[in-house]
Amino acid sequence: MAADRHHVIIGNGVAGNRAAALLREHDPDNRITIISIGGLLFYDRYQLPQVFEGKRDWRAYLVYPPDYYEDKRITVRRKCRVTQVDPRRRVLMLAHREEVGYDTLLIASGGGGYLPPRLAEYAPLFHHFGTYRAALTTADALPVGGGTVIMLGGDILGIDVAHAMAATGHRVILITSDQVFWPHRVAADACPPLFAALERAGIEVIDNGAIDRIESSANGGAARRVILGDGREIAGDVVMPFFGLMPSLEFMVGSGVDIERGLLVNPELKTTDAHIWAAGDVCQIWSADENAYRFYYGWKNVKAMGELAARNITGSDEPFQTFVAETLTVDEQGRLHSSFWDYH
């Protein structure tokens, strides 16, 4: 591979870090830069429910120590927000008006929690769990010894968090929606045994309760109230939305690279621009079997995409093959299990 090339990765998660590691293996000489909007090095977000068990030191969540990046000669630019990508000049712009040039660009910026438009006005009342800091804030909002969590939507990431909360003494009330168990596709008549498994785990289920409004309390009572369309009021300490993911792609608007809901890529993870690849929750991969672009979720898939993108950036031409059978089952002990919870 030619010298003096610059491989840039947007995103500091599983896909981006696995890509950086393999890029260094396949290309020992050229520059590699990871650009991260967050302030921490790569940490294991799937372990964040352990904040409820008292694991609060951010260093305990790091996947690699700081000297790993120095040894690998991988530059990590933290607290940098990409605002625009210009494929014609092969530069990306940062919020503080710096331009960063690239020879190859991997977009692995992941996705943020999707919030249905009807709930957007209540956004200031919600607690979240997608980052280390958000997880700590949510844990701090719950009373010591057990609080009440009202969870909305019920995607599979949220249900994983709900299990951890229930197991550490919190009362969890799940108000389901059409996104319940997302990204699994579950027919309505198949939900009752899955809901029963949640109930056995200590998660109370209100099936598809229509939400009329959400209120905060300033009178010394519960911090939040969710009022349903039938007049029922549910009080809790925090309200947490889990309605699936929306790819983080604002910086690609106007770039000329094809986007639908995510970046459109071929099976080799290349976008419609010859110098840009994508990996993880941010991209839709062409599936010849389905004659459509589709997302692939789960830790194993995201990891595999990052590794595949690195190999293809450095000269291979391999298609993506999913590593996860998208199964949602109840085991012999009556516990719910999702293939998307197989993190390692």
C-alpha positions as CSV (number, residue, x, y, z in Angstrom):
1,M,0.0,0.0,0.0
2,A,1.2,3.5,-0.9
3,A,2.9,5.5,1.9
4,D,1.7,8.7,3.4
5,R,-2.0,7.6,3.3
6,H,-4.4,8.6,6.0
7,H,-7.2,6.3,7.2
8,V,-9.8,8.2,9.1
9,I,-12.6,6.5,11.1
10,I,-15.6,8.4,12.4
11,G,-16.9,6.5,15.5
12,N,-15.2,5.2,18.6
13,G,-17.3,2.1,19.2
14,V,-17.0,-1.6,18.4
15,A,-16.9,-1.3,14.6
16,G,-14.5,1.7,14.6
17,N,-12.0,0.2,17.0
18,R,-12.0,-3.3,15.5
19,A,-11.4,-1.6,12.1
20,A,-8.5,0.5,13.4
21,A,-6.8,-2.6,14.9
22,L,-7.0,-4.6,11.7
23,L,-6.0,-1.6,9.6
24,R,-2.9,-1.4,11.6
25,E,-2.2,-5.1,11.1
26,H,-2.7,-4.9,7.3
27,D,-1.1,-1.5,7.0
28,P,1.8,-1.0,9.5
29,D,3.1,2.3,8.1
30,N,0.3,4.7,7.3
31,R,-1.7,7.0,9.6
32,I,-4.9,6.0,11.4
33,T,-7.1,8.4,13.2
34,I,-10.3,7.7,15.1
35,I,-12.6,10.7,15.6
36,S,-14.9,10.5,18.6
37,I,-17.7,12.9,19.7
38,G,-17.3,11.5,23.3
39,G,-14.7,12.3,25.9
40,L,-13.7,8.7,26.8
41,L,-11.6,6.1,25.0
42,F,-13.4,3.0,23.7
43,Y,-15.4,1.5,26.5
44,D,-17.8,-1.5,26.7
45,R,-21.3,0.0,26.5
46,Y,-22.9,-3.4,27.0
47,Q,-21.5,-3.5,30.6
48,L,-23.2,-0.2,31.5
49,P,-26.0,-1.9,33.4
50,Q,-23.3,-2.7,36.0
51,V,-23.7,0.9,37.3
52,F,-26.6,-0.5,39.2
53,E,-24.3,-2.9,40.9
54,G,-22.0,-0.1,42.0
55,K,-19.4,-0.2,39.1
56,R,-18.9,3.5,38.6
57,D,-15.2,4.1,37.8
58,W,-15.0,4.8,34.1
59,R,-11.6,3.2,33.9
60,A,-13.2,-0.2,34.7
61,Y,-15.2,0.0,31.5
62,L,-12.3,0.7,29.1
63,V,-11.7,-2.0,26.5
64,Y,-8.1,-1.0,26.0
65,P,-5.7,1.0,28.2
66,P,-4.5,4.4,26.9
67,D,-1.1,3.0,26.0
68,Y,-2.7,0.5,23.6
69,Y,-3.4,3.4,21.1
70,E,0.2,4.7,21.5
71,D,1.6,1.2,20.9
72,K,-0.6,0.7,17.8
73,R,0.1,4.3,16.6
74,I,-3.6,5.0,16.4
75,T,-4.6,8.6,17.0
76,V,-7.9,9.2,18.9
77,R,-9.4,12.6,18.5
78,R,-11.9,12.9,21.4
79,K,-14.6,15.6,21.9
80,C,-14.6,16.2,18.1
81,R,-17.9,16.6,16.3
82,V,-17.9,16.1,12.6
83,T,-20.2,18.6,10.9
84,Q,-19.7,17.8,7.2
85,V,-17.9,15.5,4.8
86,D,-16.7,16.7,1.5
87,P,-15.9,13.7,-0.7
88,R,-14.8,15.8,-3.6
89,R,-11.9,17.3,-1.6
90,R,-11.7,14.2,0.7
91,V,-11.9,16.3,3.8
92,L,-14.2,16.4,6.8
93,M,-15.0,19.4,8.9
94,L,-15.1,19.5,12.6
95,A,-17.3,21.7,14.7
96,H,-14.4,23.9,15.8
97,R,-13.8,24.7,12.1
98,E,-10.8,22.4,11.6
99,E,-10.5,20.4,8.4
100,V,-9.2,16.8,8.4
101,G,-8.1,15.2,5.2
102,Y,-8.4,11.5,4.4
103,D,-7.4,9.0,1.8
104,T,-9.9,6.4,3.0
105,L,-12.9,7.1,5.3
106,L,-14.8,4.6,7.4
107,I,-18.1,5.8,8.9
108,A,-18.9,3.9,12.0
109,S,-20.8,6.5,13.9
110,G,-23.5,4.2,15.1
111,G,-26.9,5.3,16.1
112,G,-28.8,7.2,18.7
113,G,-32.1,6.4,20.3
114,Y,-35.0,7.0,18.1
115,L,-37.8,9.1,19.6
116,P,-41.3,9.1,18.0
117,P,-42.3,12.6,17.0
118,R,-45.4,12.4,19.2
119,L,-43.1,12.3,22.3
120,A,-40.5,14.8,21.2
121,E,-42.0,17.6,23.4
122,Y,-41.3,15.4,26.4
123,A,-37.6,14.9,25.6
124,P,-36.4,17.0,28.6
125,L,-38.2,14.7,31.0
126,F,-36.4,11.5,29.8
127,H,-33.4,9.7,31.2
128,H,-31.2,7.7,28.8
129,F,-28.6,4.9,28.9
130,G,-26.5,5.0,25.7
131,T,-23.4,6.5,27.2
132,Y,-21.4,6.2,30.4
133,R,-22.4,9.6,31.6
134,A,-26.1,9.0,30.8
135,A,-26.0,5.7,32.7
136,L,-24.5,7.4,35.8
137,T,-27.1,10.2,35.6
138,T,-29.9,7.7,35.4
139,A,-28.6,5.6,38.3
140,D,-28.2,8.8,40.4
141,A,-31.8,9.7,39.8
142,L,-33.0,6.5,41.4
143,P,-33.4,6.2,45.2
144,V,-31.0,4.1,47.0
145,G,-32.5,0.7,47.8
146,G,-34.8,0.7,44.8
147,G,-36.7,3.2,42.7
148,T,-39.4,3.0,40.0
149,V,-38.5,3.0,36.3
150,I,-41.0,3.6,33.6
151,M,-39.7,2.2,30.4
152,L,-41.4,3.2,27.1
153,G,-41.2,1.3,23.8
154,G,-39.4,-1.9,24.8
155,D,-36.7,-2.4,22.2
156,I,-34.4,-5.3,22.9
157,L,-31.6,-3.0,24.2
158,G,-34.0,-1.5,26.7
159,I,-35.3,-4.9,27.8
160,D,-31.7,-5.9,28.6
161,V,-31.3,-2.7,30.8
162,A,-34.7,-3.5,32.3
163,H,-33.5,-7.0,33.4
164,A,-30.5,-5.4,35.1
165,M,-32.6,-2.8,36.9
166,A,-35.1,-5.4,38.1
167,A,-32.3,-7.7,39.3
168,T,-30.8,-4.9,41.5
169,G,-34.1,-4.1,43.3
170,H,-35.8,-1.5,41.1
171,R,-39.4,-1.7,40.1
172,V,-39.6,-1.6,36.3
173,I,-42.8,-0.9,34.4
174,L,-42.6,-1.4,30.7
175,I,-45.2,0.3,28.5
176,T,-44.8,-1.5,25.2
177,S,-45.2,-0.1,21.7
178,D,-45.0,-1.3,18.1
179,Q,-41.2,-1.3,18.6
180,V,-41.4,-3.9,21.4
181,F,-38.6,-6.4,21.0
182,W,-37.1,-4.4,18.1
183,P,-35.1,-5.3,16.0
184,H,-36.7,-8.7,16.4
185,R,-39.9,-9.0,14.3
186,V,-42.5,-10.4,16.6
187,A,-46.2,-10.9,15.6
188,A,-48.7,-9.6,18.2
189,D,-50.1,-13.1,18.8
190,A,-46.5,-14.3,19.7
191,C,-46.0,-11.7,22.4
192,P,-47.9,-13.1,25.4
193,P,-45.4,-15.8,26.3
194,L,-42.5,-13.3,25.9
195,F,-44.3,-10.8,28.1
196,A,-44.9,-13.6,30.7
197,A,-41.1,-14.2,30.7
198,L,-40.6,-10.6,31.4
199,E,-43.1,-10.7,34.3
200,R,-41.2,-13.7,35.8
201,A,-38.0,-11.5,35.7
202,G,-39.8,-8.8,37.7
203,I,-40.7,-6.5,34.8
204,E,-44.3,-5.3,34.9
205,V,-45.8,-5.1,31.3
206,I,-48.5,-2.8,30.1
207,D,-49.1,-3.9,26.6
208,N,-49.3,-1.1,24.0
209,G,-50.6,1.5,26.5
210,A,-51.4,4.7,24.5
211,I,-49.5,7.6,26.1
212,D,-51.6,10.8,26.5
213,R,-48.9,12.9,28.2
214,I,-45.9,12.9,30.5
215,E,-45.5,15.2,33.4
216,S,-42.9,16.1,36.0
217,S,-43.8,16.6,39.6
218,A,-42.5,19.5,41.8
219,N,-44.7,18.7,44.9
220,G,-42.5,16.1,46.6
221,G,-44.2,13.1,45.0
222,A,-42.8,10.9,42.2
223,A,-40.5,12.8,39.9
224,R,-42.4,11.7,36.7
225,R,-45.9,10.7,35.8
226,V,-47.1,9.0,32.6
227,I,-50.8,9.5,31.8
228,L,-52.3,6.9,29.5
229,G,-55.1,7.5,27.1
230,D,-57.5,5.5,29.3
231,G,-56.8,7.9,32.2
232,R,-54.4,5.6,34.2
233,E,-51.5,7.4,35.8
234,I,-48.2,5.7,36.3
235,A,-45.7,7.3,38.7
236,G,-42.0,6.8,38.7
237,D,-38.6,8.2,39.4
238,V,-37.4,8.1,35.8
239,V,-38.9,7.6,32.3
240,M,-36.6,5.9,29.8
241,P,-37.5,5.7,26.0
242,F,-36.3,2.7,24.0
243,F,-37.9,2.8,20.6
244,G,-35.0,1.5,18.5
245,L,-32.0,3.3,16.9
246,M,-31.7,6.1,14.3
247,P,-28.3,6.2,12.5
248,S,-26.1,9.2,13.4
249,L,-25.5,10.6,9.9
250,E,-26.3,14.4,10.1
251,F,-22.8,15.2,8.8
252,M,-23.4,13.3,5.6
253,V,-26.4,15.4,4.5
254,G,-25.4,17.2,1.3
255,S,-22.3,15.0,0.7
256,G,-23.7,13.3,-2.4
257,V,-23.2,9.8,-0.9
258,D,-26.4,7.8,-1.2
259,I,-28.5,7.6,2.0
260,E,-31.9,6.1,2.8
261,R,-32.4,5.6,6.6
262,G,-28.7,4.7,6.8
263,L,-25.7,4.9,4.4
264,L,-26.3,2.6,1.5
265,V,-23.4,0.2,1.0
266,N,-22.7,-2.8,-1.2
267,P,-22.0,-6.2,0.4
268,E,-18.3,-5.2,0.6
269,L,-19.4,-2.2,2.8
270,K,-18.4,0.4,0.2
271,T,-20.7,3.4,-0.2
272,T,-21.4,5.1,-3.6
273,D,-18.1,7.0,-3.1
274,A,-15.0,5.1,-4.0
275,H,-13.1,6.3,-0.9
276,I,-15.8,5.8,1.8
277,W,-16.9,2.7,3.6
278,A,-19.4,2.2,6.4
279,A,-19.8,-0.3,9.2
280,G,-22.2,-1.0,12.1
281,D,-25.6,0.4,12.9
282,V,-25.1,3.3,10.6
283,C,-25.3,1.4,7.3
284,Q,-27.8,-0.5,5.2
285,I,-26.2,-3.4,3.3
286,W,-27.5,-4.7,0.0
287,S,-29.0,-8.1,0.3
288,A,-29.4,-10.0,-2.9
289,D,-31.6,-12.6,-1.2
290,E,-34.1,-9.9,-0.1
291,N,-33.5,-7.6,-3.1
292,A,-33.2,-4.7,-0.7
293,Y,-30.9,-2.8,1.6
294,R,-31.2,-3.9,5.2
295,F,-29.6,-3.2,8.6
296,Y,-27.8,-5.9,10.6
297,Y,-27.7,-5.5,14.4
298,G,-26.0,-7.1,17.3
299,W,-22.5,-6.9,18.8
300,K,-21.1,-9.8,16.7
301,N,-22.4,-8.3,13.5
302,V,-21.1,-4.8,14.3
303,K,-17.7,-6.3,15.2
304,A,-17.5,-8.3,12.0
305,M,-18.4,-5.3,9.9
306,G,-15.6,-3.3,11.4
307,E,-13.1,-6.1,10.7
308,L,-14.4,-6.6,7.2
309,A,-14.3,-2.9,6.3
310,A,-10.6,-2.8,7.4
311,R,-9.7,-5.8,5.2
312,N,-11.5,-4.4,2.2
313,I,-10.0,-0.9,2.7
314,T,-6.6,-2.5,2.5
315,G,-7.2,-4.5,-0.7
316,S,-9.6,-7.4,-0.1
317,D,-13.0,-7.7,-1.7
318,E,-15.0,-9.8,0.7
319,P,-18.8,-9.6,1.1
320,F,-20.5,-9.3,4.5
321,Q,-22.1,-12.4,6.0
322,T,-24.2,-12.1,9.1
323,F,-22.9,-13.8,12.3
324,V,-26.2,-13.6,14.2
325,A,-29.4,-15.6,13.8
326,E,-32.0,-13.2,14.9
327,T,-33.7,-15.4,17.5
328,L,-35.8,-14.5,20.5
329,T,-36.8,-17.4,22.7
330,V,-37.9,-18.4,26.2
331,D,-35.6,-21.1,27.7
332,E,-36.5,-24.1,29.8
333,Q,-36.2,-21.9,33.0
334,G,-38.8,-19.5,31.6
335,R,-36.2,-16.7,30.9
336,L,-36.2,-14.6,27.8
337,H,-33.1,-14.7,25.6
338,S,-32.2,-12.6,22.6
339,S,-29.4,-13.5,20.2
340,F,-28.5,-9.7,20.3
341,W,-27.5,-10.2,24.0
342,D,-24.6,-12.4,23.0
343,Y,-22.1,-9.7,23.3
344,H,-18.8,-11.7,23.4
